[in-house]
Amino acid sequence: MAERRIDFRGIPESSDEALRRAHRVGLPHDGPGEATHRIRLDPRLLAETPAVSARQCKPYQALVHEILEAAVKNAA
C-alpha cells in the first residue's frame, strides 16, 4: 500500500485547554460479551451499507451484525 502523506498546514494548533477537554471518539468500545475485530470488505459493499441501514432505520453496525449472524446460522 502506498504511503499517504497528510498535510497538516491548514489545521490550527490546539490550545492546552482544548487538549485537556479532548476525548477519543470513533474508536471501538467493547461491551460485555463483545469483541472488536478487523475484517476486510469490498469497498463497493461497504459504500452501499449506509444507504441500506438508513432505509431500515438502524445503525450500519447493527445491520452488518444481523446479516453476518444470519449467514453464520444458515451456514451451520
N, CA, C and O atoms as a MOPAC input file, in Angstrom:
PM7 MOZYME 1SCF
protein

 N      0.84900 1    -1.17500 1     0.00000 1
 C      0.00000 1     0.00000 1     0.00000 1
 C      0.89200 1     1.23600 1     0.00000 1
 O      1.86200 1     1.30800 1     0.75500 1
 N      0.56800 1     2.18800 1    -0.83300 1
 C      1.36500 1     3.40200 1    -0.93400 1
 C      1.20800 1     4.24700 1     0.33400 1
 O      0.12500 1     4.33300 1     0.91100 1
 N      2.29400 1     4.85400 1     0.74200 1
 C      2.24900 1     5.72500 1     1.92500 1
 C      1.49800 1     6.99900 1     1.56900 1
 O      1.72900 1     7.60200 1     0.52100 1
 N      0.59800 1     7.39600 1     2.45500 1
 C     -0.15300 1     8.63400 1     2.25300 1
 C      0.40200 1     9.68100 1     3.18700 1
 O      0.66900 1     9.41200 1     4.35800 1
 N      0.56900 1    10.85400 1     2.67000 1
 C      1.06300 1    11.96100 1     3.49100 1
 C     -0.08800 1    12.91700 1     3.76300 1
 O     -0.83900 1    13.27600 1     2.85600 1
 N     -0.21700 1    13.32000 1     5.00300 1
 C     -1.27300 1    14.24700 1     5.40000 1
 C     -0.66900 1    15.63000 1     5.54400 1
 O      0.35100 1    15.81200 1     6.20900 1
 N     -1.30900 1    16.60100 1     4.91400 1
 C     -0.86600 1    17.98000 1     5.00200 1
 C     -1.54900 1    18.64000 1     6.19700 1
 O     -2.74400 1    18.92800 1     6.14800 1
 N     -0.79900 1    18.87700 1     7.26000 1
 C     -1.33700 1    19.44500 1     8.48400 1
 C     -1.30000 1    20.97500 1     8.49800 1
 O     -1.69700 1    21.58300 1     9.49200 1
 N     -0.83700 1    21.60200 1     7.43100 1
 C     -0.66700 1    23.05400 1     7.44200 1
 C     -1.96200 1    23.82100 1     7.64700 1
 O     -1.92900 1    24.91200 1     8.21500 1
 N     -3.10500 1    23.29500 1     7.20700 1
 C     -4.36800 1    24.01400 1     7.33600 1
 C     -5.08300 1    23.77000 1     8.65500 1
 O     -6.17600 1    24.29200 1     8.87400 1
 N     -4.48100 1    22.98400 1     9.52900 1
 C     -5.11300 1    22.65500 1    10.80700 1
 C     -4.47000 1    23.50100 1    11.90300 1
 O     -3.26100 1    23.40900 1    12.11600 1
 N     -5.25300 1    24.32200 1    12.60100 1
 C     -4.65700 1    25.15400 1    13.65900 1
 C     -4.20700 1    24.29200 1    14.83400 1
 O     -4.76300 1    23.22100 1    15.08100 1
 N     -3.19600 1    24.76800 1    15.55400 1
 C     -2.72800 1    24.04900 1    16.73200 1
 C     -3.78200 1    24.11900 1    17.82700 1
 O     -4.49400 1    25.11500 1    17.95600 1
 N     -3.87400 1    23.05300 1    18.61300 1
 C     -4.81900 1    23.02600 1    19.73400 1
 C     -4.19200 1    23.68400 1    20.94700 1
 O     -2.99900 1    23.53500 1    21.21300 1
 N     -5.02300 1    24.41700 1    21.67800 1
 C     -4.53800 1    25.03500 1    22.90900 1
 C     -4.44800 1    23.96800 1    23.99900 1
 O     -5.01900 1    22.88500 1    23.86900 1
 N     -3.72700 1    24.28400 1    25.06900 1
 C     -3.63100 1    23.35500 1    26.19600 1
 C     -5.01800 1    23.05700 1    26.75600 1
 O     -5.31500 1    21.91600 1    27.11200 1
 N     -5.86700 1    24.07900 1    26.83500 1
 C     -7.23100 1    23.88800 1    27.34600 1
 C     -8.02300 1    22.94200 1    26.44300 1
 O     -8.72500 1    22.05900 1    26.93500 1
 N     -7.91400 1    23.12100 1    25.14700 1
 C     -8.62700 1    22.24100 1    24.21600 1
 C     -8.13600 1    20.80700 1    24.34700 1
 O     -8.93600 1    19.87500 1    24.27300 1
 N     -6.85800 1    20.61600 1    24.53700 1
 C     -6.31600 1    19.27000 1    24.70400 1
 C     -6.78700 1    18.64200 1    26.01100 1
 O     -7.02500 1    17.43500 1    26.05700 1
 N     -6.92500 1    19.42400 1    27.06200 1
 C     -7.42000 1    18.89100 1    28.34000 1
 C     -8.87100 1    18.42100 1    28.21500 1
 O     -9.26400 1    17.43600 1    28.84100 1
 N     -9.66000 1    19.12400 1    27.40900 1
 C    -11.07400 1    18.75700 1    27.24700 1
 C    -11.27600 1    17.65100 1    26.22200 1
 O    -12.36900 1    17.09000 1    26.14000 1
 N    -10.27400 1    17.32600 1    25.45400 1
 C    -10.40600 1    16.36900 1    24.35700 1
 C    -10.65300 1    14.95600 1    24.87200 1
 O    -10.20000 1    14.58000 1    25.95300 1
 N    -11.37500 1    14.19400 1    24.07800 1
 C    -11.55300 1    12.77700 1    24.36300 1
 C    -11.61400 1    12.02800 1    23.03800 1
 O    -11.92800 1    12.60800 1    21.99800 1
 N    -11.31800 1    10.76700 1    23.08400 1
 C    -11.29500 1     9.95800 1    21.87000 1
 C    -12.71700 1     9.65900 1    21.41500 1
 O    -13.60600 1     9.40100 1    22.22600 1
 N    -12.90700 1     9.69800 1    20.12400 1
 C    -14.19000 1     9.32400 1    19.53700 1
 C    -13.93100 1     8.43000 1    18.34000 1
 O    -12.84200 1     8.43900 1    17.76600 1
 N    -14.92600 1     7.66900 1    17.97500 1
 C    -14.81300 1     6.82900 1    16.79200 1
 C    -13.98900 1     5.58300 1    16.99000 1
 O    -13.68200 1     4.88500 1    16.02400 1
 N    -13.62700 1     5.29000 1    18.21900 1
 C    -12.87600 1     4.07300 1    18.48300 1
 C    -13.83400 1     3.01000 1    18.99200 1
 O    -14.80100 1     3.32100 1    19.68800 1
 N    -13.56900 1     1.75400 1    18.64600 1
 C    -14.46500 1     0.70700 1    19.13400 1
 C    -14.36200 1     0.55400 1    20.64100 1
 O    -13.27100 1     0.59500 1    21.20900 1
 N    -15.49700 1     0.37900 1    21.27400 1
 C    -15.54100 1     0.14200 1    22.71200 1
 C    -16.26700 1    -1.17300 1    22.92300 1
 O    -17.47100 1    -1.27500 1    22.68400 1
 N    -15.54100 1    -2.16300 1    23.36600 1
 C    -16.13900 1    -3.47100 1    23.57500 1
 C    -17.02600 1    -3.44900 1    24.80500 1
 O    -16.62600 1    -2.97000 1    25.86600 1
 N    -18.20900 1    -3.96200 1    24.65700 1
 C    -19.11700 1    -4.11300 1    25.78800 1
 C    -19.04200 1    -5.54000 1    26.29000 1
 O    -18.25400 1    -6.33800 1    25.78200 1
 N    -19.84900 1    -5.86800 1    27.27700 1
 C    -19.85100 1    -7.23400 1    27.79500 1
 C    -20.18100 1    -8.23000 1    26.68400 1
 O    -21.17500 1    -8.07400 1    25.97600 1
 N    -19.36400 1    -9.22500 1    26.54200 1
 C    -19.59700 1   -10.25200 1    25.53000 1
 C    -19.29200 1    -9.83200 1    24.11400 1
 O    -19.62400 1   -10.55800 1    23.17600 1
 N    -18.67300 1    -8.68800 1    23.92900 1
 C    -18.33700 1    -8.20900 1    22.58600 1
 C    -16.83300 1    -8.19900 1    22.39900 1
 O    -16.07100 1    -8.09900 1    23.36000 1
 N    -16.42200 1    -8.30300 1    21.15400 1
 C    -15.00800 1    -8.22000 1    20.82300 1
 C    -14.85900 1    -7.40700 1    19.54900 1
 O    -15.72800 1    -7.44300 1    18.67900 1
 N    -13.78000 1    -6.68800 1    19.44100 1
 C    -13.51500 1    -5.90100 1    18.24900 1
 C    -12.57200 1    -6.67400 1    17.33800 1
 O    -11.52000 1    -7.15100 1    17.76500 1
 N    -12.97000 1    -6.78800 1    16.07600 1
 C    -12.14500 1    -7.46700 1    15.08200 1
 C    -12.12200 1    -6.61200 1    13.83700 1
 O    -13.07000 1    -5.87900 1    13.55400 1
 N    -11.05300 1    -6.70600 1    13.11000 1
 C    -10.97300 1    -6.01000 1    11.83000 1
 C    -11.13400 1    -7.02800 1    10.72100 1
 O    -10.48400 1    -8.07400 1    10.72100 1
 N    -12.01100 1    -6.71200 1     9.76900 1
 C    -12.18900 1    -7.57400 1     8.61300 1
 C    -12.09300 1    -6.71200 1     7.35900 1
 O    -12.33800 1    -5.50600 1     7.39800 1
 N    -11.74000 1    -7.33500 1     6.27300 1
 C    -11.64300 1    -6.60900 1     5.00900 1
 C    -12.92800 1    -6.81400 1     4.22000 1
 O    -13.39000 1    -7.94100 1     4.04200 1
 N    -13.49100 1    -5.72000 1     3.75300 1
 C    -14.71200 1    -5.76600 1     2.96900 1
 C    -14.49300 1    -5.08200 1     1.63300 1
 O    -13.69300 1    -4.15600 1     1.51100 1
 N    -15.21200 1    -5.55300 1     0.64900 1
 C    -15.15800 1    -4.93100 1    -0.66800 1
 C    -15.61500 1    -3.47500 1    -0.51500 1
 O    -16.67100 1    -3.23200 1     0.06900 1
 N    -14.85100 1    -2.50400 1    -1.02300 1
 C    -15.22200 1    -1.09000 1    -0.87600 1
 C    -16.61300 1    -0.76800 1    -1.42500 1
 O    -17.31400 1     0.07900 1    -0.87300 1
 N    -17.01400 1    -1.43200 1    -2.49700 1
 C    -18.34400 1    -1.21300 1    -3.06500 1
 C    -19.41000 1    -1.64500 1    -2.07800 1
 O    -20.39400 1    -0.93500 1    -1.87000 1
 N    -19.22000 1    -2.79500 1    -1.47500 1
 C    -20.16700 1    -3.30600 1    -0.48900 1
 C    -20.24300 1    -2.36800 1     0.71100 1
 O    -21.32900 1    -2.05000 1     1.19600 1
 N    -19.09800 1    -1.93500 1     1.17500 1
 C    -19.05000 1    -1.03200 1     2.32200 1
 C    -19.70700 1     0.31300 1     1.99000 1
 O    -20.34400 1     0.91700 1     2.85200 1
 N    -19.55800 1     0.77700 1     0.76700 1
 C    -20.15000 1     2.05500 1     0.36000 1
 C    -21.68100 1     1.97200 1     0.30300 1
 O    -22.36000 1     2.97300 1     0.52900 1
 N    -22.22300 1     0.79600 1     0.00500 1
 C    -23.67500 1     0.63300 1    -0.09700 1
 C    -24.34500 1     0.42600 1     1.25900 1
 O    -25.55000 1     0.64600 1     1.38800 1
 N    -23.59100 1     0.01100 1     2.26500 1
 C    -24.15400 1    -0.34300 1     3.56700 1
 C    -24.87800 1     0.81700 1     4.25100 1
 O    -25.97700 1     0.59200 1     4.75800 1
 N    -24.34200 1     2.04700 1     4.30400 1
 C    -25.06700 1     3.12900 1     4.98200 1
 C    -26.44200 1     3.41700 1     4.38200 1
 O    -27.37400 1     3.73400 1     5.12100 1
 N    -26.58500 1     3.31700 1     3.08700 1
 C    -27.88500 1     3.58700 1     2.46400 1
 C    -28.90400 1     2.52600 1     2.85900 1
 O    -30.06200 1     2.84400 1     3.13100 1
 N    -28.47400 1     1.26200 1     2.89100 1
 C    -29.38200 1     0.18800 1     3.29000 1
 C    -29.76900 1     0.35200 1     4.75600 1
 O    -30.93800 1     0.20200 1     5.11200 1
 N    -28.79800 1     0.65700 1     5.60100 1
 C    -29.10300 1     0.81400 1     7.02700 1
 C    -30.02400 1     2.01600 1     7.25700 1
 O    -30.87500 1     1.97300 1     8.14500 1
 N    -29.87100 1     3.06900 1     6.48400 1
 C    -30.75000 1     4.23600 1     6.61400 1
 C    -32.18100 1     3.87300 1     6.23300 1
 O    -33.12800 1     4.30000 1     6.89300 1
 N    -32.34300 1     3.08300 1     5.16600 1
 C    -33.68900 1     2.65700 1     4.76100 1
 C    -34.34300 1     1.80200 1     5.84100 1
 O    -35.56200 1     1.82500 1     6.00600 1
 N    -33.52700 1     1.04900 1     6.57400 1
 C    -34.05700 1     0.18700 1     7.63000 1
 C    -34.06600 1     0.88800 1     8.99200 1
 O    -34.45800 1     0.29500 1     9.99700 1
 N    -33.63400 1     2.14300 1     9.01900 1
 C    -33.62200 1     2.95100 1    10.25600 1
 C    -32.84800 1     2.26700 1    11.38500 1
 O    -33.32100 1     2.17800 1    12.51800 1
 N    -31.65700 1     1.79100 1    11.05200 1
 C    -30.81200 1     1.18100 1    12.07600 1
 C    -29.36300 1     1.53500 1    11.79300 1
 O    -29.01000 1     1.79400 1    10.64200 1
 N    -28.52200 1     1.55200 1    12.80600 1
 C    -27.09900 1     1.83200 1    12.59000 1
 C    -26.47600 1     0.77000 1    11.67800 1
 O    -26.86200 1    -0.39800 1    11.72500 1
 N    -25.53000 1     1.17500 1    10.86300 1
 C    -24.96500 1     0.22600 1     9.91100 1
 C    -24.24900 1    -0.92400 1    10.61400 1
 O    -24.21500 1    -2.03600 1    10.08800 1
 N    -23.67500 1    -0.67700 1    11.79400 1
 C    -23.02500 1    -1.76200 1    12.52000 1
 C    -24.04300 1    -2.83500 1    12.89900 1
 O    -23.74600 1    -4.02700 1    12.82100 1
 N    -25.24000 1    -2.41900 1    13.30700 1
 C    -26.29300 1    -3.37700 1    13.65600 1
 C    -26.72200 1    -4.16700 1    12.42100 1
 O    -26.94500 1    -5.37500 1    12.50300 1
 N    -26.83700 1    -3.49400 1    11.28800 1
 C    -27.19700 1    -4.17000 1    10.05300 1
 C    -26.14800 1    -5.21100 1     9.68600 1
 O    -26.49600 1    -6.35000 1     9.37300 1
 N    -24.88400 1    -4.84500 1     9.72000 1
 C    -23.80300 1    -5.78100 1     9.38800 1
 C    -23.83400 1    -6.96800 1    10.35000 1
 O    -23.65800 1    -8.11200 1     9.93100 1
 N    -24.05800 1    -6.70000 1    11.63700 1
 C    -24.13300 1    -7.77500 1    12.62500 1
 C    -25.27500 1    -8.73900 1    12.29700 1
 O    -25.08100 1    -9.95400 1    12.31400 1
 N    -26.45800 1    -8.21100 1    12.00100 1
 C    -27.60700 1    -9.05300 1    11.67800 1
 C    -27.35300 1    -9.91000 1    10.44000 1
 O    -27.68700 1   -11.09400 1    10.41800 1
 N    -26.76600 1    -9.31000 1     9.42100 1
 C    -26.50100 1   -10.04400 1     8.18200 1
 C    -25.46900 1   -11.14700 1     8.43200 1
 O    -25.63900 1   -12.27600 1     7.97300 1
 N    -24.41400 1   -10.81800 1     9.15100 1
 C    -23.37800 1   -11.81000 1     9.43900 1
 C    -23.93800 1   -12.93300 1    10.31500 1
 O    -23.64400 1   -14.10600 1    10.08500 1
 N    -24.74000 1   -12.57500 1    11.31200 1
 C    -25.33600 1   -13.58100 1    12.19300 1
 C    -26.23000 1   -14.53600 1    11.40300 1
 O    -26.17100 1   -15.75000 1    11.60100 1
 N    -27.05600 1   -13.98900 1    10.51100 1
 C    -27.93600 1   -14.82300 1     9.70100 1
 C    -27.13000 1   -15.73600 1     8.78200 1
 O    -27.47300 1   -16.90800 1     8.62200 1
 N    -26.07600 1   -15.22100 1     8.18400 1
 C    -25.24100 1   -16.02700 1     7.29100 1
 C    -24.56600 1   -17.17000 1     8.03500 1
 O    -24.47400 1   -18.28300 1     7.51900 1
 N    -24.09400 1   -16.89600 1     9.24800 1
 C    -23.44500 1   -17.93300 1    10.04600 1
 C    -24.46400 1   -19.02500 1    10.41800 1
 O    -24.16300 1   -20.21600 1    10.33600 1
 N    -25.66300 1   -18.60700 1    10.82300 1
 C    -26.70200 1   -19.59900 1    11.16400 1
 C    -27.07800 1   -20.45300 1     9.96000 1
 O    -27.25400 1   -21.66500 1    10.08700 1
 N    -27.20100 1   -19.82500 1     8.79000 1
 C    -27.54300 1   -20.56300 1     7.58300 1
 C    -26.43500 1   -21.51300 1     7.13900 1
 O    -26.70900 1   -22.55400 1     6.54200 1
 N    -25.19600 1   -21.16000 1     7.42800 1
 C    -24.06400 1   -21.98900 1     7.01600 1
 C    -23.84500 1   -23.17400 1     7.95500 1
 O    -23.20400 1   -24.15800 1     7.58700 1
 N    -24.37800 1   -23.07100 1     9.16300 1
 C    -24.14900 1   -24.12200 1    10.17800 1
 C    -24.90500 1   -25.39100 1     9.87500 1
 O    -24.81500 1   -26.35900 1    10.63100 1

